[in-house]
Amino acid sequence: MYLLGIIAATKWPEIIKNSKKSKLTTEYNFEGKSIYLNAFKIIYGLGDTQWKNLRDHFGEHDINLHINSKTGKVGNQAISFEIIMKVISFIGNFAKQNGLPSPGQNFHDNTIAIIYLQADTTYSSLHIQYLEAIKTNDQFGVCFTTFINIWKKFLPHIKKLTPWSDLCLKCKDMRFNANY
């Protein structure tokens, strides 16, 4: 579903006149930079057949979930693009509020800055906070395993500190008492 959202966001509005066929053209981006199709497929772990099936599904059904033709039901593993984006935004906002920057970050490289969550924050406690936030809006939540899979796949730069790698008190004081 996430990839269907990417296709929907980056497609070009190109119409071929006087023809029964229409062609879907997409600009492939990763972290704001334009890339080639092969690099896009490698980054997202897609094969040729899987990418062709995704594009065909988008051409026929737009961004809607795949419905089984025999049973008429959505698959058990299907998660909508909106739910994935809500999980990503929740984890990102939590990391912005409670995260610590990497003390050994090399700013000469063009890499994403790594954000560490404190050691006392567990994956399950963050999932419980997510479910409580979703419950107030009466929305559909995801299970713990799906929550962690979305986190590790789409937000690899947000990591959890282990107790033995936690920052010293001086680093924490400098982080939280900085006057900007």
Secondary structure, 3 states (H helix, E strand, C coil): CHHHHHHHHHECCCCCCCCCCCCCCECCEECCEECCHHHHHHHHCCCHHHHHHHHHHHHHHCCCCCECCCCCCECCCCCCHHHHHHHHHHHHHHHHHHCEECCCCCCCCCCCCCEEECCCCCHHHHHHHHHHHHHHCCCCCCCHHHHHHHHHHHCCCEEECCHHHCCCHHHHHHHHCCCC
